[in-house]
Amino acid sequence: MMLNYDAPLYRPPSEARSLIFQVTLGCSFNECSFCDMYRSKEYSERSWEDVKAEIDMMAGYQPDTRRVFLADGDALNLDSEYMIKIVKYIREKFQNIERISCYAMPMNILKKTSEELKKMNEAGLDMFYLGIESGSDIVLKKVTKGAIAKTIIKSVNKAKEAGYVMSCMVILGLGGKKYSKEHIKGTAEVISACSPNYVGALTLYLENGIKQEFIDKYEGEFTKIDDDESLEELYDLINQIDTKEEIVFRVNHGSNAYTVKGTFPQDKQAMLDKVEWMKQHPETVRPEGLRGF
């Protein structure tokens, strides 16, 4: 039995086997120039009657569900009490739940009080996926992220303190050639300052519908980096991340030209050695697939 999803539907790669409930549709911000996921939708919040009916239906079809992802891009924008009601009901109807997660924007975490975040976590909301994208305020402004480095750090730390597991994304190549060094330096500083539990590095990939908007916002300053420069960015990012807390680091998205994985701080040197080896062996780079611009 399939739910009648409001397309398009997105979820993080690690939620591939999760049951997905759309508690919101679209994204309330929807201005990031690198993202066209919800451009075709107007943001709205779904009623308790609709959400409850879907939970009830799927509890009958998939009672052994272990993971649930709350879509769309902005579930955390819901009123805290409403989110608690949804999460508690999911836990009640599915006895084997191990994890409930959703996307979270820095501004949505910061809008919640620490008490609200803790209450949602205690009710059973476990994990947030948050896009850092870059730690350079210049780059963040150019791509209309709606956050600066300081607020990203603050939001991740606030969520961690409330008990959440944090999985964060950064985008190689987001600063283009001109801002490459600044982009990577700032991104490493943000990661070091908040040490998310997981960090995934993607490579910039723009859908045709937003490509021109992205380029226009750079006002003529954007030139795409190539695979060699992307490897340089990755090397510099790994090299500059300085953390004593464990960070599971992955570069294995379809947008990447290569695969690197490890855990900071213990695998830092091994990851650097692997990137150095790949720089010497360009034949290890993946053929063009998702990659491109």
C-alpha positions in Angstrom: 0.0 0.0 0.0 1.4 3.4 -1.0 0.6 6.7 0.6 -0.7 9.3 -1.8 2.3 11.7 -1.7 2.2 15.3 -2.9 5.1 15.2 -5.4 7.9 15.9 -5.6 9.0 14.0 -2.5 12.6 14.2 -1.1 14.4 12.5 1.7 18.0 12.1 2.7 19.9 9.1 1.3 20.1 7.5 4.8 16.3 7.5 5.0 15.9 5.3 1.9 14.1 2.5 3.9 12.1 4.9 6.1 8.4 5.4 6.1 7.7 9.0 5.1 4.8 11.1 6.3 4.4 14.5 4.7 3.4 16.7 7.7 4.2 19.9 5.7 4.3 20.5 2.0 7.1 22.5 0.4 9.5 24.9 2.2 8.5 28.1 4.0 11.8 29.8 3.0 12.3 28.3 -0.5 14.9 30.9 -1.6 18.2 29.1 -1.6 19.5 29.5 -5.1 21.2 26.1 -5.2 18.0 24.2 -4.4 14.9 23.6 -6.5 13.4 20.8 -4.5 10.2 22.7 -3.5 10.0 25.5 -6.1 6.9 23.9 -7.6 5.0 24.0 -4.3 3.5 26.6 -2.0 4.3 25.9 1.6 1.4 24.6 3.7 0.9 22.6 6.9 -1.2 19.4 6.8 -4.1 19.0 9.2 -4.1 16.6 12.1 -7.0 14.7 10.6 -5.0 14.0 7.4 -1.8 13.2 9.2 -3.5 10.9 11.7 -5.4 9.1 9.0 -2.1 8.3 7.2 -0.4 7.1 10.4 -3.4 4.9 11.2 -3.5 3.4 7.7 0.3 2.7 7.6 0.3 1.2 11.1 -2.0 -1.5 9.6 0.2 -2.1 6.6 3.7 -1.7 8.0 3.4 -2.3 11.8 7.1 -3.2 12.1 8.3 0.1 10.8 11.6 1.1 12.5 12.3 4.5 11.0 10.1 7.4 10.1 11.0 10.6 8.2 8.8 13.6 8.4 8.7 15.6 5.1 8.7 18.0 3.3 11.6 20.3 3.7 10.3 22.2 6.6 8.6 19.9 9.2 10.3 21.7 12.0 8.4 24.8 11.1 5.3 23.2 12.7 4.1 24.5 16.1 6.0 22.5 18.8 2.9 21.2 20.4 1.6 19.9 17.0 4.9 18.2 16.3 4.9 16.6 19.8 1.3 15.3 19.1 2.4 13.8 15.7 5.6 12.2 17.1 3.9 10.7 20.2 1.1 9.3 18.0 3.7 7.7 15.7 5.4 6.1 18.7 2.1 4.9 20.0 1.0 3.2 16.7 4.4 1.7 15.7 5.9 -0.3 18.5 9.3 -0.9 17.0 10.3 2.7 16.1 14.0 3.3 16.4 14.2 6.8 14.9 12.0 9.7 13.8 13.8 12.5 11.9 13.2 15.5 9.7 15.0 18.3 7.8 15.7 21.4 9.9 16.8 24.9 8.8 19.0 26.9 11.2 16.3 29.6 11.6 13.7 26.9 12.6 15.9 25.6 15.3 16.6 29.1 16.6 12.9 30.0 16.6 12.2 27.2 19.1 13.1 27.6 22.7 15.5 25.1 24.2 12.5 23.8 26.3 10.5 23.3 23.1 13.3 21.4 21.5 13.8 19.2 24.5 10.1 18.4 24.8 10.0 17.4 21.1 13.1 15.2 21.6 11.6 13.6 24.8 8.4 12.9 22.8 10.5 10.9 20.3 11.9 13.2 17.6 15.5 12.1 17.4 17.4 13.5 14.5 17.7 16.6 12.3 19.2 16.9 8.8 20.6 20.4 8.4 22.3 22.1 5.5 25.4 24.0 6.4 26.3 24.3 2.7 29.2 26.8 3.5 30.8 28.5 6.4 31.6 31.6 4.4 29.2 34.5 5.0 29.9 35.9 1.5 29.0 32.6 -0.1 26.0 32.1 2.2 24.7 35.5 1.1 25.4 34.9 -2.6 23.3 31.7 -2.5 20.5 33.2 -0.3 20.9 30.7 2.4 19.0 32.7 5.0 21.7 32.0 7.6 25.3 33.1 8.4 28.1 31.0 9.9 27.4 32.2 13.4 23.7 31.3 13.3 24.5 27.9 11.8 26.9 27.1 14.6 24.4 28.3 17.2 21.6 26.2 15.8 23.6 23.0 15.6 24.9 23.4 19.1 21.4 24.3 20.4 19.9 21.1 18.9 22.7 18.9 20.2 22.3 20.3 23.7 18.6 19.4 23.5 19.5 15.8 22.7 19.3 15.6 18.9 21.6 13.7 16.6 22.7 16.2 13.9 23.5 15.2 10.3 24.8 18.1 8.3 25.5 18.7 4.6 28.2 20.9 3.0 28.6 21.6 -0.8 32.0 21.4 -2.5 32.3 24.0 -5.2 29.6 26.3 -3.9 31.9 29.3 -3.9 33.2 28.6 -7.4 36.8 29.4 -8.2 36.8 32.9 -6.8 35.7 32.0 -3.3 37.0 28.5 -3.1 39.6 29.0 -0.3 37.2 31.2 1.7 34.4 28.7 1.3 36.4 25.8 2.6 38.1 27.7 5.4 34.8 28.9 6.7 33.1 25.6 6.3 35.9 23.8 8.3 35.5 26.4 11.0 31.8 25.9 11.3 32.1 22.1 11.4 34.9 22.4 14.0 32.8 24.8 16.1 29.7 22.6 16.3 30.9 19.0 15.6 27.8 17.5 14.0 27.4 13.8 14.5 27.4 13.3 10.8 28.8 15.4 7.9 28.2 14.6 4.3 30.0 16.5 1.5 28.1 16.9 -1.8 29.3 18.5 -5.0 27.4 21.4 -6.4 24.8 20.2 -8.9 22.3 22.7 -10.3 19.0 21.7 -12.0 18.3 23.7 -15.2 15.4 25.5 -13.6 17.6 27.4 -11.1 21.0 27.5 -12.8 20.5 31.0 -14.2 19.2 32.3 -10.9 22.2 30.9 -9.1 24.6 32.5 -11.6 22.8 35.8 -11.6 23.0 36.1 -7.8 26.8 35.7 -8.1 26.8 38.8 -10.4 29.3 37.4 -12.8 31.7 36.1 -10.2 30.9 32.4 -10.5 33.1 30.0 -12.4 32.6 26.3 -11.8 35.5 24.3 -10.3 36.6 21.1 -12.0 37.2 17.6 -10.5 40.9 18.4 -9.7 39.9 21.6 -7.8 37.1 19.7 -6.1 39.6 17.2 -4.8 41.7 20.1 -3.6 38.7 21.5 -1.8 38.0 18.2 -0.2 41.7 17.8 1.0 41.7 21.3 2.5 38.3 20.7 4.2 39.5 17.5 5.8 42.8 19.1 6.7 41.2 22.1 8.4 38.5 20.4 10.4 39.7 20.3 14.0 37.5 18.4 16.5 37.9 16.2 19.5 34.4 15.0 19.2 33.6 12.1 16.8 32.2 13.2 13.4 31.2 10.5 10.9 32.3 12.0 7.5 31.0 10.8 4.2 31.7 11.9 0.6 29.7 9.3 -1.3 26.7 11.1 -2.8 26.0 10.6 -6.5 27.1 14.2 -7.2 30.7 13.5 -6.1 33.4 12.4 -8.4 35.0 10.1 -5.7 34.2 8.4 -2.5 35.9 9.1 0.8 34.7 8.1 4.3 36.0 8.0 7.8 35.5 9.3 11.3 37.1 12.4 12.8 39.4 12.8 14.6 40.9 9.3 14.4 40.7 8.8 10.6 41.7 12.3 9.5 45.2 11.3 8.3 43.9 8.2 6.5 41.3 10.3 4.7 43.9 12.9 3.7 46.2 10.1 2.4 43.3 8.7 0.3 42.5 12.1 -1.2 46.3 12.6 -1.9 46.4 9.2 -3.6 43.3 10.0 -5.7 44.9 13.3 -6.9 47.8 11.1 -8.2 45.4 8.6 -9.8 42.7 10.6 -11.7 41.5 7.4 -13.3 39.7 6.7 -10.0 37.3 9.5 -10.5 33.8 8.4 -11.4 32.5 8.9 -14.9 30.0 11.7 -15.4 26.7 10.7 -13.8 24.8 13.0 -11.7 27.7 15.3 -11.7 27.6 18.4 -13.8 26.4 22.0 -13.5 
